[in-house]
Amino acid sequence: MLGMGLLRSCCATALRLRWYSTSRWDCRKDNSRTGRFFDALPGAVKPQIRVRSSRFLLPSLDQTIVRRTPELEYLRWRLCFPEENTHSMTIPKPKHLGPEYADQFKDESVAGAYVNYPPYTAEVFEVLDSLIQDEPRIVLDMGCGTGDVAGPLASLVDHVDAVDQSAAMIEIGRSREGGDRANIRWVCQSAEDFAYDTQYSLIVAGASLHWMDWYEVLPRMAGALSDHGYLAIVGGRGMDTTPWNDELSKIIPTYSTNKDYESFDLLDELESRRLFSVVGRKRTAPRKFSMSVDRYVEMFHARNGFSRQRMDAQSATEFDAAVRELVSPFAVDHVLSFNVTTGITWGHPSPNVA
């Protein structure tokens, strides 16, 4: 194996790191910044470096392949490309996605209402299963909530780490069907505090990704993915095509405690900050789902701005009555029926750290 001194010297004069979606770092001719990267590598990770030659560039050294870890992701971007990861950091996160609103998902009332959401269809798990290419098939469900993804997915993979900051949601997830599987590890912790010390062949996140510190969490996810791993962002149940949706959209802002809310697109927010690169998209086929009017109304109290612990009692009562009055004409024997569909977007989180 090439000595570290010679490796650093060659890299300092001939190579530059660039990020590719292949989950490798491809070093090309450029300048000496790469030398600073290798000088800063922790001793424990230096043996992971290996060298390949190619007839197209230098005869003895043109590429350096480095195994990805969170530490290497951080060093690579801080030391090699400081000018490329500064301007995007000036984009503030939308105020309505701030921590004061994220905290409501720790409320017990929110966890209790969360179970009223329709379950994900089998097609969702078929798509997620197809995205896993590396062995072992270890999945991180970040912001797992009450286990809507973790429970069913555990039957298809080797192991699932189900992580959520809400102790109430974790407790419900454990108690649901499949929640006691031996290959599920339930972790009550925030996305920011989680260790990311395992190589995952897939990371899944749903609406909880809205509330995370994107600049901290996305780069750490990038470092925790296996060579062919993806971050899959799972959308909601697509209940916005109901015939009463237009009128409902007028009721919601009247009673929501999140007065800062503004329409947004999560993927646009992430891509504008260069934190996520989309590889593919899939929307599942519509599936008919039925639920009682009471359950439908209660479901809204799992949403941002509608925690019963944050709303005053009168507002909560008035909101429930307004929604019930709106949807009841569409119910048959007090049961609503509508189609649900889920959008899944997968790609590569990027180590764009400041």
FENLIN-V375977 format. One record per pair of residues at least 12 apart in sequence whose ideal C-beta (glycine too) atoms are under 7 Angstrom apart, sorted by sequence separation. I is the first residue (numbers start at 1). J is the second residue. D is the distance in whole Angstrom. If there is no record, write none. Layout:
i	j	d
I	J	D
I	J	D
This chain:
i	j	d
15	27	4
16	28	5
150	162	4
174	186	6
15	28	7
16	29	7
51	64	6
52	65	7
173	186	6
15	29	7
16	30	3
139	153	6
14	29	5
15	30	7
16	31	6
49	64	6
50	65	6
147	162	6
11	27	7
170	186	5
16	33	7
17	34	6
49	66	6
16	34	5
48	66	7
139	157	5
144	162	4
170	188	5
203	221	5
13	32	7
15	34	5
48	67	4
141	160	6
144	163	6
145	164	6
12	32	5
17	37	6
137	157	4
138	158	6
141	161	7
144	164	5
192	212	7
137	158	5
138	159	5
139	160	5
140	161	5
141	162	5
142	163	5
143	164	6
167	188	5
191	212	4
192	213	5
12	34	6
136	158	5
141	163	7
162	184	6
203	225	6
11	34	5
12	35	3
140	163	7
146	169	5
150	173	7
155	178	7
160	183	6
162	185	7
297	320	5
300	323	7
11	35	6
45	69	6
145	169	5
154	178	6
159	183	5
160	184	5
161	185	5
162	186	5
163	187	4
164	188	7
165	189	7
192	216	5
196	220	5
200	224	5
209	233	6
128	153	6
132	157	7
151	176	6
158	183	6
162	187	7
165	190	4
192	217	6
199	224	7
200	225	6
201	226	5
45	71	7
146	172	4
147	173	3
151	177	7
152	178	7
161	187	6
163	189	6
191	217	5
198	224	7
200	226	6
203	229	7
205	231	7
297	323	5
8	35	6
11	38	5
45	72	6
125	152	5
129	156	5
146	173	5
151	178	4
154	181	5
196	223	7
199	226	5
202	229	6
297	324	6
120	148	6
125	153	6
151	179	5
163	191	7
196	224	4
201	229	5
202	230	6
203	231	5
204	232	5
205	233	6
206	234	5
42	71	6
119	148	6
120	149	7
144	173	6
147	176	6
154	183	5
200	229	6
207	236	6
8	38	5
146	176	7
154	184	5
202	232	6
204	234	6
7	38	7
8	39	6
114	145	6
115	146	6
125	156	6
163	194	6
293	324	6
296	327	6
114	146	5
147	179	5
41	75	7
150	184	6
293	327	6
40	75	5
111	146	7
293	328	6
27	63	6
26	63	6
27	64	5
161	198	7
37	75	6
293	331	5
37	76	6
40	79	6
25	65	7
296	336	5
24	65	6
25	66	5
293	334	5
4	46	6
7	49	7
37	79	5
292	334	6
36	79	5
37	80	5
292	335	6
293	336	6
7	51	7
14	58	6
261	305	7
23	68	6
290	335	5
291	336	6
33	79	7
34	80	6
258	304	6
290	336	7
33	80	5
258	305	4
290	337	5
143	191	6
257	305	5
2	51	5
15	64	6
142	191	5
230	279	7
256	305	3
288	337	6
289	338	6
256	306	6
10	61	5
25	76	7
288	339	6
289	340	5
287	339	7
11	64	6
257	310	5
286	339	4
287	340	6
257	311	6
111	166	6
114	169	7
149	204	6
286	341	5
210	266	6
214	270	6
285	341	7
111	168	4
115	172	6
149	206	7
209	266	7
218	275	4
284	341	5
111	169	4
218	276	6
283	341	6
284	342	5
17	76	6
106	165	6
214	273	7
106	166	5
108	168	4
138	198	6
140	200	5
255	315	6
283	343	5
105	166	6
111	172	6
139	200	6
142	203	6
214	275	6
138	200	5
139	201	7
143	205	6
281	343	7
282	344	5
17	80	5
138	201	6
139	202	5
140	203	5
141	204	5
142	205	5
143	206	6
145	208	7
255	318	7
137	201	5
255	319	4
281	345	5
139	204	6
143	208	2
142	208	7
143	209	6
280	346	5
134	201	4
278	345	6
279	346	6
133	201	7
279	347	4
132	201	5
278	347	4
279	348	7
132	202	5
277	347	5
131	202	6
251	322	5
276	347	6
277	348	5
251	323	6
276	349	5
277	350	6
128	202	7
275	349	6
276	350	7
248	323	7
251	326	7
275	350	6
128	204	6
274	350	6
275	352	5
248	326	6
267	345	6
274	352	5
247	326	6
273	352	7
244	326	5
244	327	5
140	224	7
149	234	7
244	330	6
243	330	6
134	226	4
134	227	6
134	228	5
133	228	4
134	229	6
242	338	5
241	339	7
131	230	5
239	338	6
131	232	6
239	340	6
238	340	6
237	340	4
238	341	4
128	232	6
238	342	6
237	342	6
105	211	7
236	342	7
235	342	6
234	342	6
235	343	4
102	211	4
235	344	7
124	234	7
234	344	6
232	344	6
233	345	5
97	210	5
97	211	6
232	346	4
231	346	7
230	346	4
231	347	6
230	347	6
231	349	5
118	237	5
117	237	6
93	214	7
70	196	6
89	215	7
222	348	7
222	349	4
221	349	5
222	350	6
223	351	7
222	351	5
219	349	7
218	349	4
218	350	7
219	351	4
219	352	7
219	353	5
215	353	7
215	354	6
73	219	6
73	222	6
70	220	5
73	223	4
70	223	4
69	223	6
70	224	7
68	223	6
127	282	5
101	258	5
124	284	6
123	284	4
96	258	5
123	285	6
121	284	6
96	260	4
95	260	4
96	261	4
96	262	6
121	287	5
94	262	6
94	264	6
118	289	5
116	295	5
91	272	6
91	273	5
116	298	5
117	299	6
116	299	4
88	273	5
113	298	5
117	302	7
88	274	5
113	299	6
116	302	7
113	301	4
114	302	4
113	302	4
110	301	7
109	301	6
110	302	5
110	307	5
109	307	6
109	308	4
104	304	7
107	307	5
109	309	5
23	225	7
107	309	5
101	304	6
104	307	4
23	227	5
23	228	7
104	310	6
131	346	6
127	344	5
124	342	5
124	344	7
121	342	7
118	340	5
120	342	6
21	277	6
88	352	6
89	354	4
85	352	5
85	353	6
86	354	7
85	354	6
77	351	5
76	351	7
77	352	7
78	353	7
77	353	5
73	351	4
74	353	6
21	348	5
19	350	7
